[in-house]
Amino acid sequence: MSVDPKSSELLYIRLFSTTTTALTEIFFSELVERHNVSDTVFLVDESTPSSDGTPSVWTPISI
């Protein structure tokens, strides 16, 4: 999901039944086709889902 932080507008949503690097690449290529993201920083959740309340690990990336 991609959200404009100033307006909270949803820019792009794509749901997949699984998570893989290939699907992430598809999402970003489709997002780049629709929006100018040249000065955008993305936060990627690299943590493993857990039920113990462990917080997510957000890593900033640029494309």
Beta strands, then each sheet from edge to edge (+ up, - down):
strand 1: 2-3
strand 2: 10-12
strand 3: 42-45
strand 4: 58-61
sheet 1: 1+ 2-
sheet 2: 3+ 4-
end
